[in-house]
Amino acid sequence: MDENKTIQEKKEIKNPSAAIEAILFAAGYPMKYEKLASVLSLTQSEVKRLVSELAEKYNSDEFGIMVLMFPETCQFCTKEQHIELIREALGIKRGGNLSNSSMEVLAIVAYNQPVTRSFVDLVRGVDSSYAMGSLTDKGLIETCGRLDAPGRPMLYGTTDKFLRVFGLNSVDELPEVELLRASDEQMEIMMPEEEIAE
């Protein structure tokens, strides 16, 4: 067994970039840089550099697929402009689209995260518990801690799946919009007067 391990350690990979490309293609799901580094006997920074080079190549207009890079993982995915052809070729029926209310909630969370459910309710002016539950079930948002306030409400943020679904590497790539904020009157309801004065 030790002999096999020694042989594996000595195995040279002539083209690590091509190996990463093959692994990402075969996986079809996000691969950890740590795992790629381990398999290829490289450092994580070397793997990230090679993946970044692949992303630069594939994210051009010449290819129908692209490389998404997340903080801990990377993945191949198809480009949005080909979605209808992919559905037709693979016989995939349209479906699974988010409702308008879910999209509203997702936008509020994405642009203001981390947020509480009560913040989302105040911005929308209606109860958002169903939409937030649905988005959590779909893996697009998740709890990411608790607010240091009375009752310690849960905080919500977007997930890596959210980034994959919308073809983003990070939330910094979201289109610029005017942030959705609670009005001064709404903030007064949420916060004691002495906190507002500060």
Phi, psi and omega in degrees: 000316177298324180297317178298319180298317179297318178298317181295320180295325182278346183298124180268137177256111187292324181227083183298330179296315178295325179295318178297316178304313180296317181295314181297319180295315182291325184293307182074006177218167182299131177254136179285138176302323180301316180293315178300317180298318180296313182294322185264003182054046178236170173275161179297324180293325176294318178297315180299322178296315180295319178295321178298321177294319176297319180298317179299321180291306187284336183278003174282172183287351184286340187241153178269354177240164180219164177253125174261133179244121177251171182305321184247345187222171174214161186199147168278143170209162180279157178276145187302325185295346181258006188300318182295318178295321179297314180301315182294315182294323183264001179067034180269123178283146177295143179165173179078010179291151179278144176290165179301319181294321178294321178295321177300310181299315181299319178296317180298315179295313184299318185274343184239004188301149357281144182227159175266163177297323180295326176297314179299317179300317181294318180295318182279333182082008178218165178292133184245013186298320181294313181298319181292323176296317179296316180294324177293316178298324180281353178078019181270332172230161180208161175286142183223032177130191179229146178286136179279076182209166180308134181085346180042064181295153180291144174256144181238146175214172180279165183247174174297328178297321176303314180298316180298314182299323183262008175065038181247150173273329177203167180293343177296340181272001177298144178301145180286129176219165174290125184297141178279119183234151174288146179291167179300320180296319179293321180295326178297325179293322185281328189239144175297153183303322182296328178290322179295319181299324179295000000 
